[in-house]
């Protein structure tokens, strides 16, 4: 009997190994749809994600190695670019600096690692993803070794001068002036400043900080009275010398010394030149009287020296003159000369001190100002150790006539003394300080004459009425009046 198969399908043929047929695979892909096609089309090595840029350079689609080379080339240009330098606190002028000169480095390797990547796709899949979204990535710089030396130099050249605190004596009282510090480079914020400038493509705003105060307000307030004072007199008629005394006093007035700080006379007064307000006046030079800029300055140092002695402060350096001076006793002068012969003393107390100078026509006064008046009575004793004559030294002056002499320098005898400082508390001697020997070498009396001058010859009058055989009387040789 024949079987009726109408309406029944045939069984699908089977592969011997049991794997699906080609037709089955095709049907499977059709069922996956678009997702399957997209997955199939992601091919090739990873590249920088679409829309990513660094330094304004689009890195989309580049491999990491390609992107790194591109960035290194861009940094070579940017590192050599002149960046304007600005300061907010004061003017520095037109200054520029390259990142490379400052030691800023770009880390291309770290930059690549920080960038997003993706697999490249076919054009059909890229079209499905839509347009790239721009994404600027901040560069990775290395600022650890940023060099601030050039910036520091520029800041120091352009910054306003520090206005130090001062303590002066005016109107019978202590007058205090607070310190106004100047600026210095803030190295700790320099890397951040470079980062801001490069990230935003703007000028480098140099970070500054105010220098530390030398003396704090509460320390300044402790200077409230006179510790010691001394004055000397001079002729106000010697105009140039008086101006030098006044100028040096102005430079010193108000100087504050912290505990342990050394006062350096030449360092404070500086070189004596016309540009700095000094004039030519009489000076001593190796036992001779001469003229030079700053004549009279030694009276300033001497007056201050005696105020220091009365304040019982430590004297570091002091020298006597080559000749005695008329305004203080032997052994109590202090000669100075730029730049080597100096006068120095130390504030060896535990509190701030100030040096106040007061100039009046014909009188100079120095006061040491501090926390309290010195409690002791101070006096001096001078022991004379000997003297000697320096004789006469002759110089030739061809302009002088026969027998005529002219005193070039009056010189002076040499002298040697030792000075003591006696410190008393009431009637009781606290101590006796040996201030050392002072040797005034003096100098010879210098006289000019002309040893080659011939004596005048006697001559007969042109129209003589003397009888024959007589001789006219000789002319008398002139002598120094």
C-alpha positions as CSV (number, residue, x, y, z in Angstrom):
1,X,0.0,0.0,0.0
2,X,1.5,3.3,-1.0
3,X,1.9,5.9,1.9
4,X,0.3,9.3,1.4
5,X,2.8,12.0,2.1
6,X,0.8,15.0,0.9
7,X,1.0,18.0,3.2
8,X,4.1,16.8,5.0
9,X,7.6,18.4,4.6
10,X,10.8,16.6,4.0
11,X,13.4,16.3,6.8
12,X,16.4,18.7,6.5
13,X,19.6,17.0,5.3
14,X,22.2,16.6,8.0
15,X,26.0,17.1,7.7
16,X,28.1,14.3,8.7
17,X,30.0,16.2,11.4
18,X,26.8,17.8,12.8
19,X,27.8,21.4,12.1
20,X,25.3,23.9,10.8
21,X,25.0,24.3,7.0
22,X,26.1,27.5,5.2
23,X,22.5,28.4,4.8
24,X,22.0,28.1,8.6
25,X,24.9,30.6,9.1
26,X,23.4,33.0,6.7
27,X,20.1,32.8,8.4
28,X,21.8,33.4,11.8
29,X,23.6,36.6,10.6
30,X,20.3,37.9,9.2
31,X,18.7,37.4,12.6
32,X,21.5,39.4,14.4
33,X,20.8,42.4,12.3
34,X,22.8,45.7,12.5
35,X,24.5,44.9,15.7
36,X,26.1,41.9,14.2
37,X,27.4,43.9,11.3
38,X,28.9,46.5,13.5
39,X,30.7,44.0,15.6
40,X,32.0,42.3,12.5
41,X,33.3,45.6,11.2
42,X,35.5,46.7,14.3
43,X,38.9,45.8,13.0
44,X,42.6,47.0,13.3
45,X,44.7,48.4,16.2
46,X,43.4,50.9,18.8
47,X,43.6,54.6,17.9
48,X,43.0,57.9,19.7
49,X,39.3,58.5,20.2
50,X,37.5,60.8,17.8
51,X,37.5,64.5,18.6
52,X,40.5,64.3,21.0
53,X,43.0,67.2,20.7
54,X,46.1,68.3,22.6
55,X,47.8,71.7,22.0
56,X,44.9,72.4,19.6
57,X,46.0,69.5,17.4
58,X,43.4,66.9,16.5
59,X,44.7,63.4,17.2
60,X,41.6,61.5,16.1
61,X,42.3,58.2,14.5
62,X,46.1,58.3,15.1
63,X,47.8,55.3,16.7
64,X,49.4,56.0,20.1
65,X,52.9,56.0,18.5
66,X,51.8,58.4,15.8
67,X,50.1,60.7,18.3
68,X,53.2,60.7,20.5
69,X,55.4,61.8,17.6
70,X,52.8,64.5,16.6
71,X,52.7,65.8,20.2
72,X,56.5,65.9,20.5
73,X,56.7,68.0,17.3
74,X,54.1,70.4,18.6
75,X,55.9,70.8,22.0
76,X,59.1,71.6,20.1
77,X,57.4,74.6,18.7
78,X,55.5,75.5,21.9
79,X,58.6,75.1,24.1
80,X,60.4,77.7,22.1
81,X,57.5,80.1,22.0
82,X,58.1,83.4,23.8
83,X,55.7,83.8,26.8
84,X,55.0,87.3,28.1
85,X,56.0,87.7,31.7
86,X,53.8,89.9,33.9
87,X,53.7,90.9,37.6
88,X,50.7,92.2,39.3
89,X,52.5,93.9,42.2
90,X,54.8,96.3,40.2
91,X,56.1,96.9,36.7
92,X,58.8,94.6,35.3
93,X,59.0,96.0,31.7
94,X,58.7,94.1,28.5
95,X,60.0,90.6,29.4
96,X,59.4,87.2,27.7
97,X,60.6,83.7,28.5
98,X,60.2,80.4,26.8
99,X,59.0,77.3,28.7
100,X,62.1,75.5,27.6
101,X,64.4,78.2,29.1
102,X,62.5,77.9,32.3
103,X,63.0,74.1,32.5
104,X,59.4,73.2,31.8
105,X,59.2,69.7,30.1
106,X,56.3,67.9,28.3
107,X,55.8,64.3,29.1
108,X,54.5,62.9,25.8
109,X,54.5,59.3,27.1
110,X,52.3,60.1,30.1
111,X,50.1,62.2,27.8
112,X,49.4,59.3,25.4
113,X,48.5,57.0,28.3
114,X,45.9,59.6,29.5
115,X,44.1,59.8,26.2
116,X,41.0,57.7,25.4
117,X,41.3,55.2,22.6
118,X,38.9,53.2,20.4
119,X,39.0,50.6,17.7
120,X,38.8,51.9,14.2
121,X,35.5,51.3,12.3
122,X,34.3,51.2,8.7
123,X,32.7,54.2,7.1
124,X,29.3,52.6,7.5
125,X,29.6,52.2,11.3
126,X,31.2,55.7,11.7
127,X,28.2,57.1,9.9
128,X,25.9,55.4,12.4
129,X,27.9,56.9,15.4
130,X,27.4,60.4,14.2
131,X,29.8,63.4,14.1
132,X,32.8,63.4,16.6
133,X,32.4,65.5,19.7
134,X,35.5,67.7,20.2
135,X,37.3,67.0,23.4
136,X,40.4,69.1,24.4
137,X,42.7,67.3,26.8
138,X,45.0,69.2,29.2
139,X,48.7,68.5,28.4
140,X,50.9,66.6,30.9
141,X,53.8,68.8,31.9
142,X,56.7,68.2,34.2
143,X,57.4,71.2,36.5
144,X,59.6,69.6,39.1
145,X,62.8,71.4,37.9
146,X,61.3,74.7,36.8
147,X,64.2,77.2,36.9
148,X,63.3,80.5,38.6
149,X,66.8,82.1,38.6
150,X,66.2,84.4,35.7
151,X,62.8,85.5,37.0
152,X,64.3,86.0,40.4
153,X,67.0,88.3,38.9
154,X,64.3,90.3,37.0
155,X,62.2,90.7,40.1
156,X,65.2,91.9,42.2
157,X,66.1,94.4,39.4
158,X,62.6,95.9,39.1
159,X,61.1,95.6,42.6
160,X,60.8,98.7,44.8
161,X,63.3,99.1,47.5
162,X,62.5,97.8,51.0
163,X,61.7,100.6,53.4
164,X,63.2,99.5,56.6
165,X,61.8,100.3,60.0
166,X,63.4,103.3,61.7
167,X,63.6,104.7,65.2
168,X,64.5,108.4,65.4
169,X,64.7,111.1,68.1
170,X,62.4,114.0,67.3
171,X,60.7,116.6,69.4
172,X,62.1,115.1,72.6
173,X,60.7,111.6,72.0
174,X,61.3,108.4,70.1
175,X,59.6,108.4,66.6
176,X,58.9,105.0,65.1
177,X,58.4,104.2,61.4
178,X,57.1,100.7,60.5
179,X,58.9,98.6,58.0
180,X,57.5,98.2,54.4
181,X,58.9,95.0,53.0
182,X,59.6,94.5,49.3
183,X,58.8,91.5,47.1
184,X,60.6,88.3,46.2
185,X,59.9,85.4,43.8
186,X,57.6,82.7,45.3
187,X,59.3,79.6,43.9
188,X,56.7,77.3,45.5
189,X,53.9,78.6,43.3
190,X,56.0,79.0,40.1
191,X,55.1,75.6,38.7
192,X,51.4,76.3,39.1
193,X,51.9,79.7,37.3
194,X,53.5,78.0,34.4
195,X,50.7,75.4,34.2
196,X,48.1,78.2,34.1
197,X,49.9,80.1,31.4
198,X,50.4,77.1,29.1
199,X,46.9,75.6,29.7
200,X,45.2,78.9,29.0
201,X,47.6,80.2,26.4
202,X,48.1,83.4,28.5
203,X,51.0,85.4,29.9
204,X,53.0,84.0,32.8
205,X,52.0,85.8,35.9
206,X,55.0,85.6,38.2
207,X,54.0,84.6,41.7
208,X,55.5,86.9,44.4
209,X,55.5,87.1,48.1
210,X,56.4,89.8,50.5
211,X,59.8,89.4,52.2
212,X,59.8,88.6,55.8
213,X,59.9,91.6,58.2
214,X,63.3,92.2,59.7
215,X,61.7,93.6,62.8
216,X,58.2,92.9,63.9
217,X,55.9,95.7,65.2
218,X,56.0,94.5,68.8
219,X,59.9,94.5,68.7
220,X,59.9,98.0,67.2
221,X,57.6,99.2,70.0
222,X,60.2,98.1,72.6
223,X,62.5,101.0,71.4
224,X,61.2,103.8,73.6
225,X,64.0,105.8,75.3
226,X,67.6,107.0,75.2
227,X,70.2,104.4,76.3
228,X,73.2,106.7,75.8
229,X,74.2,109.9,73.9
230,X,77.2,112.0,73.0
231,X,77.8,115.2,71.0
232,X,80.7,117.1,69.4
233,X,81.1,120.6,68.0
234,X,82.5,121.9,64.7
235,X,82.8,125.1,62.8
236,X,79.7,125.7,60.7
237,X,81.7,128.2,58.7
238,X,83.5,125.3,57.0
239,X,80.6,124.8,54.6
240,X,81.8,121.7,52.7
241,X,82.8,119.9,55.8
242,X,79.5,120.7,57.5
243,X,77.6,119.3,54.5
244,X,79.5,116.1,54.7
245,X,78.8,115.7,58.4
246,X,75.1,116.3,57.8
247,X,74.9,113.9,54.9
248,X,76.5,111.1,56.8
249,X,74.3,111.7,59.8
250,X,71.2,111.5,57.6
251,X,72.3,108.1,56.2
252,X,72.8,106.7,59.7
253,X,69.8,108.2,61.5
254,X,67.2,105.7,62.5
255,X,69.2,102.5,61.8
256,X,67.9,99.6,63.8
257,X,70.1,96.8,65.1
258,X,68.6,93.5,66.2
259,X,70.3,91.6,69.0
260,X,73.6,90.3,67.7
261,X,73.6,92.5,64.6
262,X,76.7,94.4,63.6
263,X,76.7,98.1,62.6
264,X,79.2,98.7,59.8
265,X,79.9,102.4,59.3
266,X,81.2,102.1,55.7
267,X,78.4,99.7,54.9
268,X,75.7,102.2,56.0
269,X,77.3,105.5,54.9
270,X,78.7,104.0,51.6
271,X,81.3,105.4,49.3
272,X,81.9,109.2,49.6
273,X,81.2,110.6,46.1
274,X,79.6,113.7,44.7
275,X,76.8,111.6,43.2
276,X,75.9,110.5,46.8
277,X,75.9,114.0,48.2
278,X,79.5,114.4,49.5
279,X,81.9,117.3,49.0
280,X,85.6,117.9,49.0
281,X,86.9,119.0,52.4
282,X,90.0,118.7,54.6
283,X,91.2,115.2,55.6
284,X,94.3,113.6,57.2
285,X,96.4,111.4,54.9
286,X,99.3,109.6,56.6
287,X,100.1,112.4,59.0
288,X,99.5,115.1,56.4
289,X,96.6,117.5,55.9
290,X,94.9,117.1,52.5
291,X,91.6,117.4,50.7
292,X,89.2,114.7,49.5
293,X,85.5,113.8,49.2
294,X,83.9,113.3,52.5
295,X,86.2,115.4,54.6
296,X,84.7,115.6,58.1
297,X,83.2,112.1,58.1
298,X,85.6,111.0,60.8
299,X,83.8,113.4,63.2
300,X,80.6,111.5,62.5
301,X,82.2,108.1,63.3
302,X,84.0,109.5,66.3
303,X,80.8,111.0,67.8
304,X,79.0,107.7,67.3
305,X,82.0,105.8,68.8
306,X,81.7,107.7,72.0
307,X,77.9,107.1,72.2
308,X,78.6,103.4,71.8
309,X,81.2,103.4,74.5
310,X,78.8,105.2,76.9
311,X,76.2,102.5,76.0
312,X,78.7,99.7,76.9
313,X,78.2,98.1,73.5
314,X,80.8,95.8,72.0
315,X,83.3,97.5,69.6
316,X,84.4,95.3,66.8
317,X,86.7,97.6,64.8
318,X,88.1,101.1,65.6
319,X,91.3,102.9,64.5
320,X,92.9,106.2,65.7
321,X,93.7,109.0,63.3
322,X,97.3,109.6,62.1
323,X,97.1,113.0,63.8
324,X,95.1,114.0,67.0
325,X,91.7,115.5,66.3
326,X,90.4,118.6,68.1
327,X,86.9,117.5,69.0
328,X,87.6,114.6,71.4
329,X,90.4,113.7,73.8
330,X,93.3,111.4,72.7
331,X,92.3,107.8,72.5
332,X,88.6,108.4,71.9
333,X,88.5,109.0,68.2
334,X,87.5,106.6,65.4
335,X,89.0,107.2,61.9
336,X,87.2,105.8,58.8
337,X,88.2,105.8,55.2
338,X,86.4,104.1,52.2
339,X,86.6,101.2,51.7
340,X,89.0,99.6,54.2
341,X,89.4,101.7,57.4
342,X,86.1,101.0,59.2
343,X,84.2,101.4,62.4
344,X,82.0,98.5,63.6
345,X,80.1,97.6,66.8
346,X,77.6,95.0,67.8
347,X,74.3,95.1,69.6
348,X,75.3,92.6,72.2
349,X,72.1,93.2,74.2
350,X,68.9,91.1,74.2
351,X,66.7,93.9,72.7
352,X,66.6,95.9,69.5
353,X,68.6,99.1,69.5
354,X,68.5,102.1,67.2
355,X,71.1,104.7,66.2
356,X,69.6,108.2,66.1
357,X,71.6,111.2,64.7
358,X,70.8,114.8,65.2
359,X,72.5,117.5,63.1
360,X,72.5,121.2,64.0
361,X,74.8,123.9,62.6
362,X,78.0,123.5,64.6
363,X,76.9,120.4,66.7
364,X,76.4,116.7,66.0
365,X,74.6,114.4,68.5
366,X,74.3,110.6,68.5
367,X,71.8,108.7,70.6
368,X,71.6,105.0,71.2
369,X,67.9,104.3,71.6
370,X,66.5,101.2,73.3
371,X,64.2,99.6,75.9
372,X,65.7,101.4,78.9
373,X,68.2,104.0,79.9
374,X,71.7,102.6,80.7
375,X,71.9,102.1,84.5
376,X,75.6,102.7,84.9
377,X,77.8,105.9,85.1
378,X,80.6,105.7,82.5
379,X,83.8,107.8,82.6
380,X,87.2,107.6,80.8
381,X,90.8,107.7,81.8
382,X,93.7,108.3,79.4
383,X,97.3,107.3,80.3
384,X,100.0,109.1,78.3
385,X,102.7,106.7,77.2
386,X,105.0,108.9,75.2
387,X,105.6,111.3,72.2
388,X,108.2,112.0,69.6
389,X,109.2,114.6,67.1
390,X,108.9,113.8,63.4
391,X,111.4,116.5,62.3
392,X,111.3,118.5,59.1
393,X,111.1,117.3,55.5
394,X,112.1,119.5,52.7
395,X,110.6,119.6,49.2
396,X,111.8,121.4,46.1
397,X,109.8,124.2,44.6
398,X,111.5,125.7,41.6
399,X,109.2,128.7,41.7
400,X,110.7,130.0,45.0
401,X,113.5,132.5,45.1
402,X,116.7,132.3,46.9
403,X,116.4,131.9,50.6
404,X,112.6,131.7,50.5
405,X,110.8,128.8,52.3
406,X,107.1,127.9,52.3
407,X,105.4,125.6,54.9
408,X,103.6,122.8,52.9
409,X,102.2,120.9,55.9
410,X,102.7,121.7,59.5
411,X,102.8,118.0,60.5
412,X,102.7,117.0,64.1
413,X,104.5,115.1,66.8
414,X,103.8,111.4,67.3
415,X,101.9,110.4,70.5
416,X,100.9,107.2,72.2
417,X,98.2,106.7,74.8
418,X,96.1,104.0,76.4
419,X,92.5,104.6,77.3
420,X,90.3,103.0,80.0
421,X,86.5,103.0,80.5
422,X,85.4,103.1,84.1
423,X,81.9,101.8,84.7
424,X,80.3,102.6,88.1
425,X,77.1,101.8,89.8
426,X,76.9,104.7,92.1
427,X,80.2,105.0,93.9
428,X,81.1,101.4,93.3
429,X,83.3,100.5,90.3
430,X,81.7,97.7,88.4
431,X,84.5,97.2,86.0
432,X,87.4,98.9,84.3
433,X,87.7,98.2,80.5
434,X,91.0,98.5,78.7
435,X,90.1,100.1,75.4
436,X,93.6,99.6,74.1
437,X,96.5,101.8,72.8
438,X,96.1,104.6,70.3
439,X,99.1,105.6,68.4
440,X,99.1,108.9,66.5
441,X,102.2,108.7,64.3
442,X,102.0,112.3,63.2
443,X,104.1,113.5,60.4
444,X,107.1,115.7,59.7
445,X,106.8,119.4,59.1
446,X,107.1,119.7,55.4
447,X,108.8,122.8,54.0
448,X,109.3,123.7,50.3
449,X,112.4,125.6,49.1
450,X,114.4,126.0,45.9
451,X,118.0,124.9,46.5
452,X,119.0,125.8,42.9
453,X,118.0,129.4,43.2
454,X,120.9,131.8,42.8
455,X,121.6,134.7,45.1
456,X,121.0,138.1,43.5
457,X,124.2,139.8,42.1
458,X,125.3,143.4,43.1
459,X,125.1,145.7,40.1
460,X,126.5,149.3,39.7
461,X,123.9,152.0,39.0
462,X,123.6,152.9,35.3
463,X,124.3,156.6,36.0
464,X,126.8,156.6,38.9
465,X,128.2,159.8,40.3
466,X,130.5,157.9,42.7
467,X,134.2,158.9,42.4
468,X,136.6,156.5,40.7
469,X,137.7,153.6,42.9
470,X,134.6,153.3,45.0
471,X,132.2,150.2,45.0
472,X,128.4,150.2,45.4
473,X,126.9,148.5,48.5
474,X,125.5,145.0,47.8
475,X,121.6,144.3,47.8
476,X,120.4,142.5,51.0
477,X,119.0,138.9,50.4
478,X,115.2,138.6,51.1
479,X,114.1,136.4,54.0
480,X,110.8,134.6,54.9
481,X,108.5,136.9,56.8
